[in-house]
């Protein structure tokens, strides 16, 4: 169930991953939208030519 939920969130542009908390093994850790990242950390970032 976690993998499906994470897949849906990622396809919607939301950064999510499995929670590594042993007390709550079914939780999903959500960071925010990809658009909230600085440009250098986005997957579509192309460095300027020097």
N, C-alpha and C positions, 0 to 999 in steps of 0.2 A: 504494500500500500504506500509506503514511503517513497519508493522509486517512482511510482505513477504520479504522486503529488509533486515531487521534485521536478519531474519531466514537464508537467503542466506549468508550474511556476517558471521554469527556465524558458519555455516556449513563449511565455507572456512577457519576457524581459525582466524577470525578477530573479535575483541571485539567491539560491537556496542550496543547502547541503544537508547531509545527515548530521544529527546531533550526536556527539560522542559521550553523552552523559549516561553512565551506567544506571543511574537511578530512574531515568526517563528514556528508555531506549527507543521509544516510538516517536519522539519529537523530531521535528524538522527545524533547522536553524535558517532563518530568513534574514538576509542582510539589507536588501533594498533593491531598487530598480537599477538596471545597467546604466541608464541615463544619469544616475546620481554619481557615477564614478568619474574621477578626473579623466580627461581625454587620453592620457598616457596609459591608463589601465583598461581602457575599452578594447574589445577584440578588433574593432574596425580602425584602430589608430594606425596611421601611416606616418612614420617620422619624416620631417622635412629633409630634403636633399641638401647636403653640405657641400 
